[in-house]
Amino acid sequence: MNCRILGAVIAIVLPAMAQAQDASAWSGFNFGLQASKGEGSQLYLPSNGSYDLDGKGFGGFVGYMMASGAWAYGGELAYARTDYHETDSGGSYPEWNFNHTLDLKARVGYAVDRALIYGVLGYGFSEYEEGSEASVTDVDGAIFGLGVDYLVSDRMFVGAEVLSRDIGLSDGVSPFDANVTTVTLRVGMKF
């Protein structure tokens, strides 16, 4: 499913590159709200027991962009309360979950008409809640992906973003290796 979404974004991006616009409309600060759907997998080490991950997230973002010709670049901080939890053929286990995401993102985009098509590279942080004892572990990892924002007025935009997350412990002794792909819908204002 996620590969199809990424393929659709690429199919839209490539033909549109020939219709580049001035990216100055994207310059300045921006903020907004976001809603995400996450899917992935989690492999426990060293036992190799694995689970699927599934859940939703809701939060906000704030960022700043600069423009040079048709290109825009900048950074963004995004936070969401999430419930990316374990599932398998036996059911759903919401007590084993990643309870939030905090993302630091570098973004580089290309302006096409009223749209900004962009790539993301960054680092994300989360907490993993483990079972009914509510043991909490700080986890983090690299994030990367693609997105598109579209100006519906001079200041308001809507968008969609697909991110891949590689989540584990920063000390390199992680009890699991988790990969989550999130599809996020965004609405924001720029000023």
C-alpha positions as a printed NumPy array, in Angstrom:
array([[  0.   ,   0.   ,   0.   ],
       [  2.68 ,   2.529,   0.978],
       [  4.739,   1.818,  -2.168],
       [  1.671,   2.622,  -4.286],
       [  1.28 ,   6.001,  -2.563],
       [  4.963,   6.799,  -3.066],
       [  4.701,   5.755,  -6.726],
       [  1.69 ,   8.038,  -7.219],
       [  3.585,  10.995,  -5.723],
       [  6.556,  10.351,  -8.051],
       [  4.227,  10.054, -11.076],
       [  2.822,  13.491, -10.252],
       [  6.198,  15.079,  -9.488],
       [  8.188,  14.147, -12.597],
       [  5.913,  15.676, -15.292],
       [  5.317,  18.764, -13.169],
       [  9.033,  19.58 , -12.86 ],
       [  8.894,  21.275, -16.28 ],
       [  6.323,  23.794, -14.957],
       [  8.439,  25.276, -12.154],
       [  7.344,  28.485, -10.447],
       [  8.987,  31.033,  -8.182],
       [  9.086,  29.496,  -4.681],
       [  8.954,  32.85 ,  -2.848],
       [  5.294,  32.197,  -1.929],
       [  6.608,  29.489,   0.437],
       [  9.116,  31.759,   2.255],
       [  8.64 ,  32.498,   5.94 ],
       [  7.232,  30.822,   9.016],
       [  4.436,  28.269,   8.903],
       [  2.438,  26.224,  11.387],
       [ -0.48 ,  23.825,  11.32 ],
       [ -2.199,  20.606,  12.342],
       [ -1.664,  17.062,  11.121],
       [ -3.346,  13.641,  11.233],
       [ -1.392,  10.446,  10.47 ],
       [ -1.936,   6.77 ,   9.779],
       [  1.008,   4.507,  10.57 ],
       [  1.816,   0.939,   9.527],
       [  4.957,  -1.105,   9.903],
       [  6.68 ,  -3.973,  11.647],
       [  8.66 ,  -4.636,  14.79 ],
       [ 11.257,  -7.381,  15.144],
       [ 12.306,  -8.34 ,  18.678],
       [ 15.992,  -9.165,  19.114],
       [ 17.568, -11.679,  19.57 ],
       [ 14.459, -13.917,  19.565],
       [ 13.343, -12.718,  16.105],
       [  9.717, -12.558,  17.244],
       [  7.893, -10.085,  15.011],
       [  4.67 ,  -8.072,  15.078],
       [  2.925,  -5.717,  12.714],
       [  2.431,  -2.114,  13.834],
       [ -0.711,  -0.088,  13.188],
       [ -2.203,   3.121,  14.55 ],
       [ -3.033,   6.79 ,  14.193],
       [ -1.513,  10.079,  15.272],
       [ -2.706,  13.672,  15.738],
       [ -0.563,  16.748,  16.327],
       [  0.951,  19.915,  14.956],
       [  3.994,  21.383,  13.241],
       [  5.928,  24.636,  12.983],
       [  8.594,  25.48 ,  10.43 ],
       [ 10.492,  28.033,   8.406],
       [ 11.252,  28.034,   4.664],
       [ 13.535,  30.146,   2.455],
       [ 13.357,  30.39 ,  -1.344],
       [ 15.856,  30.59 ,  -4.194],
       [ 14.268,  30.554,  -7.643],
       [ 11.958,  27.545,  -7.917],
       [ 13.546,  25.885,  -4.865],
       [ 12.519,  26.236,  -1.225],
       [ 14.401,  24.828,   1.751],
       [ 14.129,  24.987,   5.51 ],
       [ 13.31 ,  23.09 ,   8.65 ],
       [ 10.31 ,  21.854,  10.579],
       [  9.506,  20.585,  14.073],
       [  6.472,  18.269,  14.263],
       [  4.845,  16.6  ,  17.28 ],
       [  2.019,  14.051,  17.389],
       [  0.315,  11.915,  20.016],
       [  0.268,   8.429,  18.507],
       [ -0.845,   4.872,  19.195],
       [  1.324,   2.884,  16.772],
       [  0.741,  -0.465,  18.479],
       [  1.462,  -4.147,  17.922],
       [ -0.946,  -6.376,  16.01 ],
       [ -0.819,  -9.923,  14.674],
       [ -3.241, -12.596,  13.49 ],
       [ -4.329, -13.048,  17.12 ],
       [ -5.474,  -9.46 ,  17.548],
       [ -4.414,  -5.987,  18.557],
       [ -2.184,  -5.081,  21.546],
       [ -2.64 ,  -1.354,  22.275],
       [ -0.662,  -1.586,  25.537],
       [  2.556,  -2.142,  23.487],
       [  2.837,   1.096,  21.536],
       [  4.831,   4.123,  20.423],
       [  2.934,   6.883,  22.233],
       [  4.192,   9.976,  20.388],
       [  6.515,  11.238,  17.679],
       [  8.736,  14.327,  17.821],
       [ 10.4  ,  14.97 ,  14.463],
       [ 13.188,  17.382,  13.48 ],
       [ 13.031,  17.652,   9.685],
       [ 15.071,  19.304,   6.948],
       [ 12.909,  19.955,   3.887],
       [ 13.903,  20.793,   0.296],
       [ 11.119,  21.538,  -2.152],
       [ 10.43 ,  22.509,  -5.739],
       [  7.575,  24.929,  -6.539],
       [  5.142,  23.876,  -9.264],
       [  2.229,  26.268,  -9.798],
       [  0.643,  26.566,  -6.288],
       [  2.242,  23.332,  -5.027],
       [  5.517,  22.665,  -3.234],
       [  6.809,  19.145,  -3.839],
       [  9.442,  18.329,  -1.23 ],
       [ 11.745,  15.731,   0.247],
       [ 12.351,  15.201,   3.97 ],
       [ 15.414,  14.015,   5.855],
       [ 15.515,  14.148,   9.616],
       [ 15.52 ,  12.486,  12.993],
       [ 12.595,  11.368,  15.124],
       [ 12.058,  10.637,  18.804],
       [  9.393,   8.571,  20.547],
       [  8.566,   6.61 ,  23.695],
       [  7.777,   2.921,  23.636],
       [  5.272,   1.726,  26.258],
       [  5.707,  -1.94 ,  27.011],
       [  2.761,  -3.898,  28.337],
       [  0.487,  -3.48 ,  31.329],
       [  3.409,  -2.504,  33.601],
       [  3.677,   0.709,  31.532],
       [  7.46 ,   0.431,  31.258],
       [  8.538,   3.366,  29.062],
       [ 11.694,   3.436,  26.915],
       [ 12.999,   6.418,  24.916],
       [ 13.664,   5.465,  21.288],
       [ 14.8  ,   7.389,  18.214],
       [ 15.915,   7.01 ,  14.627],
       [ 16.249,   8.434,  11.133],
       [ 13.253,   9.568,   9.096],
       [ 12.982,  10.299,   5.373],
       [ 10.209,  10.768,   2.862],
       [  8.301,  12.866,   0.332],
       [  5.447,  15.326,   0.547],
       [  3.445,  17.945,  -1.26 ],
       [  1.842,  21.12 ,   0.113],
       [ -0.687,  23.125,  -1.915],
       [ -1.648,  26.785,  -1.387],
       [ -5.446,  27.098,  -1.256],
       [ -5.085,  30.849,  -0.566],
       [ -2.18 ,  33.268,  -0.15 ],
       [ -1.648,  32.044,   3.416],
       [ -3.422,  28.699,   3.877],
       [ -2.147,  25.362,   2.56 ],
       [ -3.095,  21.691,   2.669],
       [ -0.731,  18.803,   2.117],
       [  0.191,  15.152,   2.367],
       [  3.442,  13.551,   3.491],
       [  4.785,   9.981,   3.487],
       [  7.61 ,   9.27 ,   5.949],
       [  9.608,   6.146,   6.703],
       [ 10.842,   5.779,  10.298],
       [ 13.602,   3.489,  11.585],
       [ 13.087,   3.303,  15.37 ],
       [ 15.384,   1.865,  18.048],
       [ 17.5  ,   2.741,  21.072],
       [ 20.288,   5.265,  20.498],
       [ 22.767,   3.196,  22.541],
       [ 22.812,   0.527,  19.827],
       [ 21.606,  -2.206,  22.201],
       [ 17.985,  -2.076,  21.125],
       [ 15.703,  -4.956,  22.132],
       [ 13.835,  -4.454,  18.849],
       [ 14.096,  -3.004,  15.362],
       [ 10.945,  -1.143,  14.314],
       [ 10.093,   0.386,  10.951],
       [  6.96 ,   2.502,  10.601],
       [  5.651,   4.242,   7.483],
       [  3.341,   7.162,   8.207],
       [  0.951,   8.841,   5.777],
       [  0.077,  12.316,   7.08 ],
       [ -2.538,  14.861,   6.021],
       [ -1.616,  18.47 ,   6.892],
       [ -3.377,  21.821,   7.015],
       [ -1.454,  24.989,   7.83 ],
       [ -0.938,  28.709,   7.597],
       [  2.13 ,  30.626,   6.446],
       [  3.124,  34.148,   7.432]])
